[in-house]
Amino acid sequence: MSVRLYIGNLPQTFDSKELDSQLSAIGEGIRFKAVLDRETGGCRGFGFANIENEKLADAVIAQLNGKEFNGNSFS
């Protein structure tokens, strides 16, 4: 069963490749999509990760919750 996680408190100027590399270091089968502003195309500060299983989702939460990313802490 797939799990969808909210990843928040992203900086507006974040680099999706950097976040993807952090997620792939945790495990395979994680897809992230940032929510973008319609007018500016910039990140709205959050996105969603689709994860293949609950065990991997728990690992993502444990490793990213509160961790600093480009000056902000994940929530």
All heavy atoms as a GROMACS GRO file, in nm:
protein
  573
    1MET      N    1   0.083  -0.117   0.000
    1MET     CA    2   0.000   0.000   0.000
    1MET      C    3   0.088   0.125   0.000
    1MET      O    4   0.184   0.134   0.074
    1MET     CB    5  -0.090   0.000   0.124
    1MET     CG    6  -0.169   0.127   0.136
    1MET     SD    7  -0.245   0.158   0.296
    1MET     CE    8  -0.363   0.032   0.306
    2SER      N    9   0.056   0.219  -0.082
    2SER     CA   10   0.132   0.343  -0.093
    2SER      C   11   0.093   0.440   0.018
    2SER      O   12  -0.022   0.446   0.060
    2SER     CB   13   0.105   0.407  -0.229
    2SER     OG   14   0.172   0.529  -0.242
    3VAL      N   15   0.190   0.516   0.066
    3VAL     CA   16   0.169   0.614   0.173
    3VAL      C   17   0.203   0.751   0.116
    3VAL      O   18   0.302   0.767   0.044
    3VAL     CB   19   0.260   0.583   0.295
    3VAL    CG1   20   0.242   0.688   0.402
    3VAL    CG2   21   0.232   0.445   0.349
    4ARG      N   22   0.122   0.851   0.150
    4ARG     CA   23   0.147   0.988   0.105
    4ARG      C   24   0.178   1.073   0.227
    4ARG      O   25   0.097   1.084   0.319
    4ARG     CB   26   0.025   1.042   0.033
    4ARG     CG   27   0.050   1.174  -0.035
    4ARG     CD   28  -0.066   1.212  -0.122
    4ARG     NE   29  -0.029   1.326  -0.201
    4ARG     CZ   30  -0.113   1.396  -0.272
    4ARG    NH1   31  -0.238   1.362  -0.279
    4ARG    NH2   32  -0.071   1.499  -0.340
    5LEU      N   33   0.297   1.135   0.227
    5LEU     CA   34   0.340   1.218   0.339
    5LEU      C   35   0.348   1.364   0.298
    5LEU      O   36   0.396   1.398   0.190
    5LEU     CB   37   0.479   1.176   0.387
    5LEU     CG   38   0.496   1.040   0.451
    5LEU    CD1   39   0.643   1.020   0.489
    5LEU    CD2   40   0.409   1.028   0.573
    6TYR      N   41   0.302   1.450   0.388
    6TYR     CA   42   0.317   1.595   0.372
    6TYR      C   43   0.458   1.631   0.417
    6TYR      O   44   0.503   1.589   0.524
    6TYR     CB   45   0.213   1.665   0.460
    6TYR     CG   46   0.234   1.813   0.477
    6TYR    CD1   47   0.182   1.902   0.383
    6TYR    CD2   48   0.304   1.864   0.585
    6TYR    CE1   49   0.200   2.039   0.400
    6TYR    CE2   50   0.322   2.000   0.602
    6TYR     CZ   51   0.270   2.086   0.508
    6TYR     OH   52   0.288   2.221   0.523
    7ILE      N   53   0.528   1.709   0.337
    7ILE     CA   54   0.659   1.761   0.375
    7ILE      C   55   0.649   1.912   0.368
    7ILE      O   56   0.628   1.969   0.261
    7ILE     CB   57   0.771   1.708   0.283
    7ILE    CG1   58   0.780   1.556   0.295
    7ILE    CG2   59   0.904   1.773   0.318
    7ILE    CD1   60   0.885   1.491   0.208
    8GLY      N   61   0.663   1.975   0.484
    8GLY     CA   62   0.641   2.118   0.491
    8GLY      C   63   0.763   2.195   0.538
    8GLY      O   64   0.866   2.139   0.570
    9ASN      N   65   0.744   2.326   0.540
    9ASN     CA   66   0.845   2.423   0.581
    9ASN      C   67   0.965   2.424   0.487
    9ASN      O   68   1.079   2.441   0.529
    9ASN     CB   69   0.888   2.399   0.726
    9ASN     CG   70   0.945   2.524   0.790
    9ASN    OD1   71   0.912   2.634   0.748
    9ASN    ND2   72   1.029   2.508   0.889
   10LEU      N   73   0.937   2.405   0.360
   10LEU     CA   74   1.043   2.411   0.258
   10LEU      C   75   1.071   2.557   0.224
   10LEU      O   76   0.978   2.638   0.216
   10LEU     CB   77   1.000   2.338   0.131
   10LEU     CG   78   0.973   2.189   0.143
   10LEU    CD1   79   0.912   2.137   0.014
   10LEU    CD2   80   1.101   2.116   0.175
   11PRO      N   81   1.197   2.592   0.204
   11PRO     CA   82   1.227   2.729   0.162
   11PRO      C   83   1.175   2.753   0.020
   11PRO      O   84   1.167   2.660  -0.060
   11PRO     CB   85   1.379   2.736   0.168
   11PRO     CG   86   1.426   2.596   0.168
   11PRO     CD   87   1.316   2.511   0.221
   12GLN      N   88   1.140   2.876  -0.013
   12GLN     CA   89   1.088   2.907  -0.146
   12GLN      C   90   1.191   2.881  -0.255
   12GLN      O   91   1.155   2.855  -0.369
   12GLN     CB   92   1.042   3.052  -0.152
   12GLN     CG   93   0.917   3.078  -0.072
   12GLN     CD   94   0.871   3.222  -0.085
   12GLN    OE1   95   0.946   3.310  -0.123
   12GLN    NE2   96   0.746   3.244  -0.052
   13THR      N   97   1.317   2.886  -0.220
   13THR     CA   98   1.422   2.869  -0.320
   13THR      C   99   1.488   2.732  -0.311
   13THR      O  100   1.603   2.716  -0.347
   13THR     CB  101   1.531   2.976  -0.301
   13THR    OG1  102   1.582   2.964  -0.168
   13THR    CG2  103   1.475   3.114  -0.324
   14PHE      N  104   1.413   2.632  -0.262
   14PHE     CA  105   1.475   2.501  -0.244
   14PHE      C  106   1.505   2.434  -0.378
   14PHE      O  107   1.444   2.465  -0.480
   14PHE     CB  108   1.386   2.411  -0.156
   14PHE     CG  109   1.289   2.327  -0.232
   14PHE    CD1  110   1.314   2.193  -0.249
   14PHE    CD2  111   1.174   2.380  -0.286
   14PHE    CE1  112   1.226   2.113  -0.317
   14PHE    CE2  113   1.085   2.301  -0.354
   14PHE     CZ  114   1.111   2.167  -0.371
   15ASP      N  115   1.601   2.344  -0.375
   15ASP     CA  116   1.642   2.270  -0.494
   15ASP      C  117   1.584   2.129  -0.484
   15ASP      O  118   1.620   2.052  -0.395
   15ASP     CB  119   1.795   2.265  -0.501
   15ASP     CG  120   1.847   2.192  -0.623
   15ASP    OD1  121   1.766   2.158  -0.712
   15ASP    OD2  122   1.968   2.170  -0.630
   16SER      N  123   1.494   2.095  -0.575
   16SER     CA  124   1.428   1.964  -0.570
   16SER      C  125   1.528   1.850  -0.587
   16SER      O  126   1.508   1.742  -0.531
   16SER     CB  127   1.317   1.955  -0.674
   16SER     OG  128   1.370   1.965  -0.804
   17LYS      N  129   1.636   1.874  -0.660
   17LYS     CA  130   1.737   1.768  -0.678
   17LYS      C  131   1.805   1.736  -0.545
   17LYS      O  132   1.835   1.621  -0.516
   17LYS     CB  133   1.840   1.809  -0.782
   17LYS     CG  134   1.783   1.813  -0.922
   17LYS     CD  135   1.886   1.855  -1.022
   17LYS     CE  136   1.822   1.866  -1.160
   17LYS     NZ  137   1.916   1.911  -1.260
   18GLU      N  138   1.830   1.838  -0.464
   18GLU     CA  139   1.892   1.817  -0.334
   18GLU      C  140   1.799   1.737  -0.242
   18GLU      O  141   1.842   1.645  -0.172
   18GLU     CB  142   1.928   1.951  -0.270
   18GLU     CG  143   2.003   1.938  -0.140
   18GLU     CD  144   2.041   2.073  -0.081
   18GLU    OE1  145   2.036   2.175  -0.153
   18GLU    OE2  146   2.073   2.074   0.038
   19LEU      N  147   1.671   1.772  -0.244
   19LEU     CA  148   1.574   1.698  -0.163
   19LEU      C  149   1.560   1.554  -0.214
   19LEU      O  150   1.554   1.460  -0.135
   19LEU     CB  151   1.439   1.768  -0.163
   19LEU     CG  152   1.329   1.702  -0.081
   19LEU    CD1  153   1.370   1.686   0.065
   19LEU    CD2  154   1.201   1.781  -0.092
   20ASP      N  155   1.556   1.536  -0.344
   20ASP     CA  156   1.549   1.402  -0.401
   20ASP      C  157   1.668   1.316  -0.360
   20ASP      O  158   1.653   1.197  -0.332
   20ASP     CB  159   1.539   1.407  -0.555
   20ASP     CG  160   1.404   1.452  -0.605
   20ASP    OD1  161   1.304   1.438  -0.530
   20ASP    OD2  162   1.396   1.500  -0.719
   21SER      N  163   1.786   1.376  -0.353
   21SER     CA  164   1.904   1.300  -0.312
   21SER      C  165   1.894   1.260  -0.165
   21SER      O  166   1.934   1.149  -0.128
   21SER     CB  167   2.032   1.377  -0.338
   21SER     OG  168   2.047   1.485  -0.249
   22GLN      N  169   1.838   1.346  -0.080
   22GLN     CA  170   1.818   1.310   0.060
   22GLN      C  171   1.717   1.197   0.073
   22GLN      O  172   1.735   1.104   0.152
   22GLN     CB  173   1.771   1.431   0.142
   22GLN     CG  174   1.880   1.530   0.166
   22GLN     CD  175   1.836   1.638   0.265
   22GLN    OE1  176   1.736   1.626   0.332
   22GLN    NE2  177   1.914   1.744   0.272
   23LEU      N  178   1.610   1.205  -0.004
   23LEU     CA  179   1.508   1.100   0.001
   23LEU      C  180   1.559   0.968  -0.053
   23LEU      O  181   1.532   0.862   0.003
   23LEU     CB  182   1.383   1.144  -0.075
   23LEU     CG  183   1.304   1.260  -0.013
   23LEU    CD1  184   1.194   1.306  -0.107
   23LEU    CD2  185   1.245   1.220   0.120
   24SER      N  186   1.637   0.971  -0.161
   24SER     CA  187   1.689   0.847  -0.217
   24SER      C  188   1.794   0.783  -0.126
   24SER      O  189   1.814   0.662  -0.129
   24SER     CB  190   1.746   0.869  -0.357
   24SER     OG  191   1.858   0.953  -0.354
   25ALA      N  192   1.859   0.864  -0.040
   25ALA     CA  193   1.954   0.810   0.056
   25ALA      C  194   1.880   0.728   0.163
   25ALA      O  195   1.937   0.637   0.222
   25ALA     CB  196   2.035   0.921   0.121
   26ILE      N  197   1.755   0.761   0.188
   26ILE     CA  198   1.674   0.688   0.286
   26ILE      C  199   1.627   0.556   0.227
   26ILE      O  200   1.625   0.454   0.295
   26ILE     CB  201   1.555   0.774   0.332
   26ILE    CG1  202   1.607   0.899   0.402
   26ILE    CG2  203   1.462   0.695   0.424
   26ILE    CD1  204   1.501   1.003   0.431
   27GLY      N  205   1.588   0.558   0.099
   27GLY     CA  206   1.542   0.434   0.036
   27GLY      C  207   1.489   0.460  -0.103
   27GLY      O  208   1.464   0.573  -0.143
   28GLU      N  209   1.470   0.352  -0.177
   28GLU     CA  210   1.416   0.360  -0.313
   28GLU      C  211   1.264   0.358  -0.309
   28GLU      O  212   1.204   0.305  -0.216
   28GLU     CB  213   1.468   0.242  -0.396
   28GLU     CG  214   1.617   0.244  -0.418
   28GLU     CD  215   1.665   0.364  -0.497
   28GLU    OE1  216   1.599   0.404  -0.595
   28GLU    OE2  217   1.768   0.422  -0.458
   29GLY      N  218   1.202   0.413  -0.410
   29GLY     CA  219   1.056   0.411  -0.419
   29GLY      C  220   0.989   0.531  -0.356
   29GLY      O  221   0.873   0.524  -0.316
   30ILE      N  222   1.062   0.644  -0.346
   30ILE     CA  223   1.004   0.767  -0.291
   30ILE      C  224   0.997   0.869  -0.403
   30ILE      O  225   1.097   0.901  -0.468
   30ILE     CB  226   1.091   0.823  -0.176
   30ILE    CG1  227   1.110   0.719  -0.067
   30ILE    CG2  228   1.029   0.950  -0.121
   30ILE    CD1  229   1.211   0.758   0.038
   31ARG      N  230   0.877   0.920  -0.428
   31ARG     CA  231   0.858   1.024  -0.529
   31ARG      C  232   0.805   1.149  -0.459
   31ARG      O  233   0.709   1.143  -0.384
   31ARG     CB  234   0.758   0.978  -0.634
   31ARG     CG  235   0.807   0.860  -0.717
   31ARG     CD  236   0.706   0.817  -0.821
   31ARG     NE  237   0.569   0.812  -0.773
   31ARG     CZ  238   0.510   0.706  -0.719
   31ARG    NH1  239   0.577   0.595  -0.704
   31ARG    NH2  240   0.385   0.711  -0.678
   32PHE      N  241   0.870   1.264  -0.484
   32PHE     CA  242   0.831   1.390  -0.421
   32PHE      C  243   0.782   1.488  -0.526
   32PHE      O  244   0.839   1.499  -0.633
   32PHE     CB  245   0.947   1.452  -0.344
   32PHE     CG  246   0.914   1.586  -0.286
   32PHE    CD1  247   0.838   1.595  -0.171
   32PHE    CD2  248   0.956   1.702  -0.348
   32PHE    CE1  249   0.804   1.719  -0.118
   32PHE    CE2  250   0.923   1.825  -0.296
   32PHE     CZ  251   0.846   1.834  -0.181
   33LYS      N  252   0.676   1.561  -0.492
   33LYS     CA  253   0.626   1.666  -0.580
   33LYS      C  254   0.597   1.789  -0.495
   33LYS      O  255   0.518   1.784  -0.401
   33LYS     CB  256   0.499   1.621  -0.651
   33LYS     CG  257   0.440   1.730  -0.737
   33LYS     CD  258   0.378   1.678  -0.859
   33LYS     CE  259   0.314   1.793  -0.932
   33LYS     NZ  260   0.351   1.802  -1.066
   34ALA      N  261   0.664   1.899  -0.528
   34ALA     CA  262   0.642   2.026  -0.457
   34ALA      C  263   0.517   2.094  -0.512
   34ALA      O  264   0.484   2.081  -0.630
   34ALA     CB  265   0.762   2.118  -0.476
   35VAL      N  266   0.448   2.167  -0.427
   35VAL     CA  267   0.333   2.246  -0.469
   35VAL      C  268   0.386   2.383  -0.507
   35VAL      O  269   0.451   2.450  -0.427
   35VAL     CB  270   0.227   2.254  -0.356
   35VAL    CG1  271   0.113   2.344  -0.397
   35VAL    CG2  272   0.178   2.116  -0.320
   36LEU      N  273   0.360   2.422  -0.631
   36LEU     CA  274   0.414   2.547  -0.685
   36LEU      C  275   0.307   2.654  -0.694
   36LEU      O  276   0.189   2.626  -0.717
   36LEU     CB  277   0.474   2.523  -0.824
   36LEU     CG  278   0.582   2.416  -0.832
   36LEU    CD1  279   0.628   2.399  -0.977
   36LEU    CD2  280   0.699   2.450  -0.742
   37ASP      N  281   0.350   2.779  -0.680
   37ASP     CA  282   0.262   2.894  -0.696
   37ASP      C  283   0.227   2.910  -0.843
   37ASP      O  284   0.315   2.903  -0.929
   37ASP     CB  285   0.333   3.020  -0.643
   37ASP     CG  286   0.244   3.140  -0.645
   37ASP    OD1  287   0.234   3.205  -0.751
   37ASP    OD2  288   0.184   3.170  -0.541
   38ARG      N  289   0.102   2.931  -0.873
   38ARG     CA  290   0.058   2.942  -1.014
   38ARG      C  291   0.116   3.064  -1.084
   38ARG      O  292   0.145   3.060  -1.203
   38ARG     CB  293  -0.094   2.950  -1.020
   38ARG     CG  294  -0.160   2.822  -0.986
   38ARG     CD  295  -0.310   2.835  -0.997
   38ARG     NE  296  -0.373   2.714  -0.950
   38ARG     CZ  297  -0.492   2.706  -0.899
   38ARG    NH1  298  -0.566   2.815  -0.888
   38ARG    NH2  299  -0.541   2.592  -0.859
   39GLU      N  300   0.130   3.173  -1.012
   39GLU     CA  301   0.175   3.298  -1.073
   39GLU      C  302   0.327   3.306  -1.086
   39GLU      O  303   0.378   3.348  -1.189
   39GLU     CB  304   0.122   3.417  -0.995
   39GLU     CG  305  -0.028   3.429  -1.002
   39GLU     CD  306  -0.082   3.545  -0.921
   39GLU    OE1  307  -0.003   3.634  -0.884
   39GLU    OE2  308  -0.203   3.546  -0.895
   40THR      N  309   0.398   3.270  -0.981
   40THR     CA  310   0.543   3.287  -0.981
   40THR      C  311   0.619   3.160  -1.019
   40THR      O  312   0.734   3.167  -1.059
   40THR     CB  313   0.594   3.332  -0.844
   40THR    OG1  314   0.569   3.228  -0.748
   40THR    CG2  315   0.525   3.460  -0.799
   41GLY      N  316   0.556   3.045  -1.002
   41GLY     CA  317   0.624   2.919  -1.030
   41GLY      C  318   0.715   2.875  -0.917
   41GLY      O  319   0.777   2.770  -0.925
   42GLY      N  320   0.723   2.955  -0.811
   42GLY     CA  321   0.807   2.920  -0.696
   42GLY      C  322   0.736   2.824  -0.602
   42GLY      O  323   0.614   2.810  -0.604
   43CYS      N  324   0.812   2.759  -0.520
   43CYS     CA  325   0.758   2.664  -0.423
   43CYS      C  326   0.672   2.738  -0.320
   43CYS      O  327   0.708   2.845  -0.273
   43CYS     CB  328   0.871   2.590  -0.353
   43CYS     SG  329   0.814   2.473  -0.229
   44ARG      N  330   0.558   2.680  -0.286
   44ARG     CA  331   0.470   2.738  -0.185
   44ARG      C  332   0.509   2.696  -0.044
   44ARG      O  333   0.441   2.730   0.052
   44ARG     CB  334   0.326   2.699  -0.213
   44ARG     CG  335   0.274   2.766  -0.341
   44ARG     CD  336   0.129   2.746  -0.362
   44ARG     NE  337   0.052   2.792  -0.247
   44ARG     CZ  338  -0.073   2.752  -0.223
   44ARG    NH1  339  -0.132   2.667  -0.305
   44ARG    NH2  340  -0.136   2.795  -0.116
   45GLY      N  341   0.618   2.622  -0.031
   45GLY     CA  342   0.668   2.587   0.102
   45GLY      C  343   0.634   2.447   0.148
   45GLY      O  344   0.665   2.410   0.260
   46PHE      N  345   0.569   2.370   0.061
   46PHE     CA  346   0.535   2.234   0.099
   46PHE      C  347   0.518   2.147  -0.024
   46PHE      O  348   0.517   2.195  -0.138
   46PHE     CB  349   0.408   2.230   0.185
   46PHE     CG  350   0.282   2.270   0.112
   46PHE    CD1  351   0.199   2.175   0.057
   46PHE    CD2  352   0.247   2.403   0.100
   46PHE    CE1  353   0.083   2.211  -0.009
   46PHE    CE2  354   0.132   2.442   0.034
   46PHE     CZ  355   0.049   2.345  -0.020
   47GLY      N  356   0.509   2.019   0.000
   47GLY     CA  357   0.488   1.922  -0.107
   47GLY      C  358   0.449   1.789  -0.046
   47GLY      O  359   0.428   1.777   0.075
   48PHE      N  360   0.441   1.688  -0.132
   48PHE     CA  361   0.399   1.556  -0.088
   48PHE      C  362   0.493   1.450  -0.142
   48PHE      O  363   0.537   1.458  -0.256
   48PHE     CB  364   0.256   1.528  -0.136
   48PHE     CG  365   0.156   1.622  -0.076
   48PHE    CD1  366   0.119   1.738  -0.143
   48PHE    CD2  367   0.100   1.596   0.047
   48PHE    CE1  368   0.028   1.826  -0.088
   48PHE    CE2  369   0.009   1.684   0.103
   48PHE     CZ  370  -0.027   1.799   0.036
   49ALA      N  371   0.522   1.352  -0.057
   49ALA     CA  372   0.605   1.239  -0.096
   49ALA      C  373   0.515   1.116  -0.102
   49ALA      O  374   0.441   1.087  -0.008
   49ALA     CB  375   0.717   1.217   0.004
   50ASN      N  376   0.520   1.046  -0.213
   50ASN     CA  377   0.451   0.918  -0.228
   50ASN      C  378   0.554   0.810  -0.205
   50ASN      O  379   0.657   0.805  -0.273
   50ASN     CB  380   0.388   0.905  -0.366
   50ASN     CG  381   0.271   0.999  -0.383
   50ASN    OD1  382   0.188   1.012  -0.295
   50ASN    ND2  383   0.265   1.065  -0.497
   51ILE      N  384   0.524   0.721  -0.110
   51ILE     CA  385   0.620   0.621  -0.065
   51ILE      C  386   0.555   0.484  -0.078
   51ILE      O  387   0.438   0.466  -0.043
   51ILE     CB  388   0.663   0.650   0.080
   51ILE    CG1  389   0.720   0.793   0.087
   51ILE    CG2  390   0.764   0.548   0.127
   51ILE    CD1  391   0.745   0.843   0.224
   52GLU      N  392   0.633   0.388  -0.126
   52GLU     CA  393   0.579   0.256  -0.159
   52GLU      C  394   0.525   0.176  -0.042
   52GLU      O  395   0.432   0.100  -0.058
   52GLU     CB  396   0.683   0.173  -0.234
   52GLU     CG  397   0.710   0.225  -0.372
   52GLU     CD  398   0.809   0.140  -0.448
   52GLU    OE1  399   0.860   0.042  -0.391
   52GLU    OE2  400   0.834   0.173  -0.565
   53ASN      N  401   0.584   0.190   0.079
   53ASN     CA  402   0.535   0.110   0.191
   53ASN      C  403   0.547   0.186   0.323
   53ASN      O  404   0.619   0.285   0.333
   53ASN     CB  405   0.606  -0.025   0.200
   53ASN     CG  406   0.755  -0.012   0.224
   53ASN    OD1  407   0.796   0.047   0.323
   53ASN    ND2  408   0.835  -0.066   0.134
   54GLU      N  409   0.475   0.138   0.423
   54GLU     CA  410   0.470   0.205   0.553
   54GLU      C  411   0.603   0.204   0.627
   54GLU      O  412   0.638   0.301   0.694
   54GLU     CB  413   0.362   0.142   0.641
   54GLU     CG  414   0.222   0.173   0.593
   54GLU     CD  415   0.117   0.119   0.687
   54GLU    OE1  416   0.137   0.125   0.809
   54GLU    OE2  417   0.014   0.072   0.635
   55LYS      N  418   0.677   0.096   0.614
   55LYS     CA  419   0.806   0.086   0.682
   55LYS      C  420   0.902   0.194   0.631
   55LYS      O  421   0.971   0.261   0.709
   55LYS     CB  422   0.865  -0.052   0.660
   55LYS     CG  423   0.979  -0.086   0.749
   55LYS     CD  424   1.018  -0.232   0.729
   55LYS     CE  425   1.098  -0.281   0.845
   55LYS     NZ  426   1.134  -0.421   0.833
   56LEU      N  427   0.905   0.215   0.502
   56LEU     CA  428   0.988   0.319   0.442
   56LEU      C  429   0.937   0.458   0.480
   56LEU      O  430   1.015   0.548   0.507
   56LEU     CB  431   0.993   0.303   0.290
   56LEU     CG  432   1.083   0.395   0.212
   56LEU    CD1  433   1.227   0.390   0.262
   56LEU    CD2  434   1.079   0.361   0.063
   57ALA      N  435   0.805   0.475   0.488
   57ALA     CA  436   0.746   0.602   0.530
   57ALA      C  437   0.789   0.636   0.672
   57ALA      O  438   0.822   0.751   0.703
   57ALA     CB  439   0.595   0.598   0.519
   58ASP      N  440   0.790   0.536   0.760
   58ASP     CA  441   0.834   0.558   0.898
   58ASP      C  442   0.981   0.601   0.901
   58ASP      O  443   1.020   0.686   0.980
   58ASP     CB  444   0.815   0.432   0.981
   58ASP     CG  445   0.669   0.402   1.010
   58ASP    OD1  446   0.586   0.496   1.000
   58ASP    OD2  447   0.638   0.286   1.041
   59ALA      N  448   1.063   0.543   0.813
   59ALA     CA  449   1.205   0.579   0.807
   59ALA      C  450   1.222   0.724   0.759
   59ALA      O  451   1.305   0.798   0.811
   59ALA     CB  452   1.280   0.484   0.714
   60VAL      N  453   1.141   0.765   0.662
   60VAL     CA  454   1.147   0.903   0.612
   60VAL      C  455   1.110   1.000   0.724
   60VAL      O  456   1.179   1.100   0.746
   60VAL     CB  457   1.054   0.922   0.490
   60VAL    CG1  458   1.040   1.069   0.454
   60VAL    CG2  459   1.105   0.843   0.371
   61ILE      N  460   1.004   0.969   0.797
   61ILE     CA  461   0.962   1.056   0.907
   61ILE      C  462   1.072   1.066   1.012
   61ILE      O  463   1.107   1.175   1.058
   61ILE     CB  464   0.831   1.004   0.970
   61ILE    CG1  465   0.716   1.020   0.870
   61ILE    CG2  466   0.799   1.078   1.099
   61ILE    CD1  467   0.589   0.947   0.909
   62ALA      N  468   1.128   0.953   1.050
   62ALA     CA  469   1.231   0.950   1.155
   62ALA      C  470   1.355   1.029   1.114
   62ALA      O  471   1.416   1.098   1.197
   62ALA     CB  472   1.269   0.806   1.187
   63GLN      N  473   1.393   1.022   0.988
   63GLN     CA  474   1.517   1.086   0.945
   63GLN      C  475   1.500   1.233   0.907
   63GLN      O  476   1.596   1.310   0.914
   63GLN     CB  477   1.579   1.008   0.830
   63GLN     CG  478   1.631   0.873   0.876
   63GLN     CD  479   1.712   0.802   0.770
   63GLN    OE1  480   1.773   0.865   0.685
   63GLN    NE2  481   1.713   0.671   0.777
   64LEU      N  482   1.381   1.275   0.863
   64LEU     CA  483   1.364   1.413   0.817
   64LEU      C  484   1.295   1.505   0.916
   64LEU      O  485   1.314   1.627   0.910
   64LEU     CB  486   1.287   1.416   0.685
   64LEU     CG  487   1.356   1.358   0.563
   64LEU    CD1  488   1.270   1.382   0.439
   64LEU    CD2  489   1.493   1.416   0.543
   65ASN      N  490   1.214   1.453   1.005
   65ASN     CA  491   1.137   1.537   1.095
   65ASN      C  492   1.230   1.624   1.181
   65ASN      O  493   1.310   1.575   1.257
   65ASN     CB  494   1.047   1.453   1.185
   65ASN     CG  495   0.942   1.537   1.254
   65ASN    OD1  496   0.903   1.642   1.206
   65ASN    ND2  497   0.897   1.490   1.368
   66GLY      N  498   1.219   1.756   1.162
   66GLY     CA  499   1.300   1.852   1.237
   66GLY      C  500   1.439   1.876   1.181
   66GLY      O  501   1.510   1.963   1.228
   67LYS      N  502   1.479   1.802   1.079
   67LYS     CA  503   1.612   1.818   1.019
   67LYS      C  504   1.618   1.949   0.940
   67LYS      O  505   1.523   1.987   0.873
   67LYS     CB  506   1.642   1.700   0.927
   67LYS     CG  507   1.780   1.704   0.868
   67LYS     CD  508   1.807   1.582   0.782
   67LYS     CE  509   1.946   1.588   0.722
   67LYS     NZ  510   1.972   1.473   0.636
   68GLU      N  511   1.732   2.015   0.947
   68GLU     CA  512   1.750   2.141   0.874
   68GLU      C  513   1.770   2.116   0.726
   68GLU      O  514   1.840   2.024   0.685
   68GLU     CB  515   1.867   2.220   0.929
   68GLU     CG  516   1.878   2.357   0.865
   68GLU     CD  517   1.985   2.444   0.924
   68GLU    OE1  518   2.002   2.442   1.047
   68GLU    OE2  519   2.052   2.513   0.847
   69PHE      N  520   1.707   2.200   0.646
   69PHE     CA  521   1.718   2.192   0.500
   69PHE      C  522   1.719   2.334   0.446
   69PHE      O  523   1.618   2.404   0.451
   69PHE     CB  524   1.601   2.112   0.441
   69PHE     CG  525   1.603   2.100   0.291
   69PHE    CD1  526   1.697   2.020   0.230
   69PHE    CD2  527   1.512   2.167   0.213
   69PHE    CE1  528   1.700   2.008   0.091
   69PHE    CE2  529   1.513   2.156   0.076
   69PHE     CZ  530   1.607   2.076   0.015
   70ASN      N  531   1.833   2.378   0.397
   70ASN     CA  532   1.849   2.514   0.340
   70ASN      C  533   1.798   2.623   0.435
   70ASN      O  534   1.730   2.715   0.394
   70ASN     CB  535   1.780   2.525   0.206
   70ASN     CG  536   1.847   2.445   0.098
   70ASN    OD1  537   1.962   2.405   0.112
   70ASN    ND2  538   1.778   2.421  -0.011
   71GLY      N  539   1.831   2.609   0.563
   71GLY     CA  540   1.795   2.712   0.659
   71GLY      C  541   1.661   2.694   0.728
   71GLY      O  542   1.628   2.766   0.821
   72ASN      N  543   1.580   2.602   0.683
   72ASN     CA  544   1.450   2.573   0.746
   72ASN      C  545   1.453   2.431   0.800
   72ASN      O  546   1.532   2.348   0.756
   72ASN     CB  547   1.336   2.583   0.644
   72ASN     CG  548   1.308   2.725   0.602
   72ASN    OD1  549   1.378   2.817   0.641
   72ASN    ND2  550   1.206   2.743   0.522
   73SER      N  551   1.365   2.403   0.895
   73SER     CA  552   1.353   2.269   0.949
   73SER      C  553   1.230   2.201   0.890
   73SER      O  554   1.122   2.260   0.884
   73SER     CB  555   1.338   2.272   1.101
   73SER     OG  556   1.454   2.324   1.159
   74PHE      N  557   1.247   2.076   0.846
   74PHE     CA  558   1.133   2.002   0.792
   74PHE      C  559   1.026   1.988   0.897
   74PHE      O  560   1.052   1.977   1.015
   74PHE     CB  561   1.175   1.858   0.751
   74PHE     CG  562   1.256   1.851   0.626
   74PHE    CD1  563   1.386   1.809   0.629
   74PHE    CD2  564   1.200   1.883   0.504
   74PHE    CE1  565   1.462   1.799   0.514
   74PHE    CE2  566   1.273   1.874   0.387
   74PHE     CZ  567   1.405   1.832   0.393
   75SER      N  568   0.902   1.986   0.850
   75SER     CA  569   0.791   1.957   0.940
   75SER      C  570   0.703   1.853   0.878
   75SER      O  571   0.712   1.822   0.764
   75SER     CB  572   0.709   2.082   0.970
   75SER     OG  573   0.650   2.133   0.854
   0.00000   0.00000   0.00000
